[in-house]
Amino acid sequence: MRGSVLLVAILFFFIGCSHSNIDNNSITIFHAGSLSVPLKAVADSFKKHNPEVTINLEAAGSVECARKITDLNRQCDLFFSADYQVINNLLVAKHANFVIPLAGNRMVIAYSPKSKLSNAIDSLNWPSILLNPKVTYGRSDPNADPCGYRTVLVLQLSEKYYGKKGFADLLLAKDNQFIRPKEVDLLALLETRAIDYLFIYESVVKQHGLQYINLPDSVNLGNFSLASHYGAVQVKIRGISPTDSISIVGEPIVYAFTIPKNAPNARLALRFAEYLLADTGGMRVITQIGQQSLIPFNWSSCSSVPADLKEFIR
């Protein structure tokens, strides 16, 4: 009997050590779909210096990623959002202690050479072309993805910029069958000509070699000097519970990340974050593939940021 008990104890000991080793060398990252290419590049670069580490990347719309944590009680070691406000509104302070801004971006309209009226569209006439009944466009779900609610904000700003009263509501009522959970889901629809145009981030079109229409700074949410101008528009999305709502006010695009309070491997997550933010590490990789670095960022909400990461904010 004693021998059996001892054998079981030994087995549990080795199983525990095995799990400990796996946990110590593995991290899971929830991230915005628009960060799929840069984060894979950074992860591959990190693993060259740390070959023993396993990095599991899981893409979804940023809001959906946050709800995996809040609603489904899923665990991850880092969460990268296309909007820092997703972390502020849905995770701080119950699920996370801090937010670190990471990168900027701009909204654009992507298309292919085979898109209807692609030879005629430009930064001035795109509103009338997208309203054309023969033309289809796609956008992501505002309740799941920041690119989705930023598309709504872009249309509201465009209504004012181009002087087209009622334009935003008209376009938002059109082609709703082509709304998808995250903006990168729309790339296949563009490739197969199911849609002619889509609202997406500039970094994504550059990473995928797509053609695109540049939108004016007054519209594209990419100019920090126009923050007060962007703030004149807003949209409501579903809140923490289905009966709640959150008002999203227009502002310049800011990607950000956090390490959740219950991260299974917070120590390794911190190492990855340090590598990511370093000029000679991850940020060099990110800028090389079209993402705009905001490091170091002027950030007033830095009291809860881990000491090892404070050098990357001001």
ROZA-17843 format. One record per residue (C-alpha): residue in three letters; x, y, z. Coordinates in steps of 0.1 Angstrom, whole numbers, plus 2048, in hexadecimal, padded with zeros to 3 digits. Each point is the difference from the previous one (the first is absolute). Example, Ala and Ser with C-alpha at 12.3 -4.5 7.8 and 13.67 -1.06 7.14 Angstrom:
<rs>
ALA87B7D384ESER80E8227F9
</rs>
This chain:
<rs>
MET800800800ARG81C818809GLY8117F87E0SER7E18097ECVAL7FC821812LEU8258087FBLEU7FD7F87DBVAL7E18167FCALA81281D812ILE81E7FC7E9LEU7EA8017E1PHE7EE81F80CPHE822810807PHE80D7FA7DDILE7DF80A7F0GLY801820814CYS8238077F5SER7F77F97DCHIS7E3818801SER81581A811ASN81B7FE7E5ILE7E58037E5ASP7F181F811ASN822810805ASN8087FE7DBSER7DF8087F0ILE7EA81F7FDTHR7DE8067F0ILE7F98217EFPHE7DD80D7F8HIS80381B7E5ALA7EE8157E7GLY7FD7F17DDSER81281E7F1LEU81F7F7815SER8027DC7F3VAL81D8087E8PRO815816817LEU7FC7EA81FLYS8097E17EDALA81F8117F4VAL80980C823ALA7F97DD80FASP8167F07E6SER81C819807PHE7FC7FB826LYS8027DA7FBLYS8218037EEHIS80F80D820ASN7EA7E9816PRO7FC7DF7EDGLU7F27EE81EVAL7E1817801THR7DF7F87F1ILE7EA81D7F6ASN7DB7FA7F8LEU7F081C7EDGLU7DA8027FFALA7F081B7EAALA7DD80F803GLY7F0822801SER80E81381DVAL7DE803812GLU7FA7DB7FACYS8237F980FALA7F881481FARG7DF7ED804LYS8127DF7FFILE81080C820THR7E2811810ASP7E37E97F5LEU8117DE7F8ASN81A80281CARG81B7F77E7GLN82480580ACYS81C8107ECASP82280F808LEU7FD81F7EBPHE7E48127EFPHE8078177E2SER7E38177F7ALA7FB8167E1ASP7F181A818TYR80E807823GLN7DD80A80BVAL7F57DB7FCILE8187F881CASN7F581E815ASN7DB7FB7FBLEU7FE7DA803LEU81E7F3814VAL80D81B818ALA7FF7FD81DLYS7F07DE806HIS8147EC7E7ALA81F8167F9ASN81481B813PHE8108137E3VAL7FF80A7DBILE81E8087EBPRO7FB8127DFLEU8137F07E4ALA7F980B7DDGLY7EB8177EAASN7EE7FB7DFARG7E98107E6MET7DF7F57F1VAL8007FB7DAILE7E97F07E6ALA80F7E17EFTYR7F77F37DESER80D7E97E5PRO8068077DBLYS7E07ED7F8SER7EA814818LYS7E48127EELEU8098247F8SER8237FB80DASN80D8157E2ALA7EB81D80BILE800801826ASP816819813SER801812822LEU7E68197F5ASN7E57EB7EFTRP8007DF814PRO7E1809814SER7EA8007E0ILE8117E17F2LEU7FA7EC820LEU7DC80A7FFASN7FC7F47DCPRO7E87E2801LYS8177EC7E9VAL81D803818THR8047EC820TYR81680781EGLY8097EE821ARG80680B823SER8067EF821ASP7E87FD81DPRO80181E817ASN7F67EA81EALA81E7E97FAASP81B8147F0PRO80E824804CYS8048027DAGLY7DA7FB7FETYR7F781D817ARG81C8157F1THR7F07FB7DEVAL7E080F80FLEU81481E80DVAL8118047DFLEU7DF8027EEGLN7F3819819LEU81F8167FBSER7FD7FC7DAGLU7DC80C801LYS80C82180FTYR8208027EBTYR7EF7FA7DEGLY7E081380ALYS7EA7E27F8LYS7E380181AGLY7F37DD808PHE81D7EF7EEALA80C7EC81FASP7DD7F0806LEU7FB7F87DBLEU8217EE7FDLEU7FD7EE822ALA7DE7F27F4LYS8107F27E0ASP8117DE7FBASN7FB7F4824GLN8037DC7F4PHE8258077FDILE806809825ARG81A7E980FPRO80E7FB824LYS82280F7F7GLU80E8157E4VAL8197E67F3ASP7E27E87FBLEU7F68177E3LEU8207FB7ECALA7F47DE7F2LEU7E08117F5LEU81481A7EDGLU8167E67F0THR7E27EC7F4ARG7EE8207F4ALA7E37FA818ILE80682580AASP81081C7EDTYR80D81581DLEU8067FE825PHE80981781DILE8207F5810TYR82180C80FGLU81C80D7EBSER8197E8810VAL7EB7E27F5VAL7FE80A7DBLYS8258067FFGLN8077DE810HIS7EA7EF7E6GLY80A8157E2LEU7DD80E7FAGLN7F681F7EDTYR7EF81B815ILE7F1822801ASN810818819LEU7E6813815PRO80682480AASP80F805823SER7DF81080BVAL7F07DE7FBASN81A7E5804LEU805801826GLY8267FF7FBASN80A824809PHE806808824SER7FE8257FBLEU7DB7FB7F6ALA7F67EE820SER7E681B809HIS7F27FF7DDTYR7FC7DA801GLY7EF804822ALA7E28107F1VAL7F27DE7F5GLN7F77E1814VAL7F07DE7FDLYS7F17E881AILE80A7DB802ARG7F57E4817GLY80F803823ILE80C7E6819SER7DD7F1801PRO7E77FD7E3THR7EA81B811ASP81D819804SER80E8177E6ILE8218127FDSER8048227EEILE81E8007E9VAL80C8247F9GLY8158077E2GLU825803806PRO8217F77F0ILE8077DB7FCVAL8157F281CTYR8097DB802ALA8097F4823PHE8067E1815THR7FE7F3823ILE80A7E1815PRO7E07F4811LYS7FF7FC826ASN7FC7DA7FDALA81A7FB7E4PRO80D7DC805ASN82380A7F7ALA803825808ARG8267FE804LEU8067F47DCALA7E58177F4LEU81481D80FARG81F7F47EEPHE7ED7FF7DFALA7F2823806GLU82380E807TYR80D7F17E0LEU7E280D7EDLEU80482480BALA8258027FBASP80D8147E2THR8187E57F6GLY7E67E4806GLY7DB7FE7F9MET7FA8257F7ARG81A7FE7E5VAL7EE7E27F1ILE7DE811803THR80A8207EFGLN8117ED7E4ILE7DE7F07F6GLY7EC820801GLN7F4806823GLN80682380FSER8137FE821LEU7F481681DILE81C7F6817PRO809813816PHE7DD80D806ASN7F581E816TRP7E97EE818SER7F180D820SER7F27DE80BCYS8217F0808SER7FE7FB826SER7F77DB7FDVAL8187F87E3PRO81A7E680AALA82180F809ASP8127ED7E4LEU7EA8117E6LYS7FF82480CGLU81E80A7EBPHE7EA7FD7E2ILE7E781B80BARG80482480A
</rs>
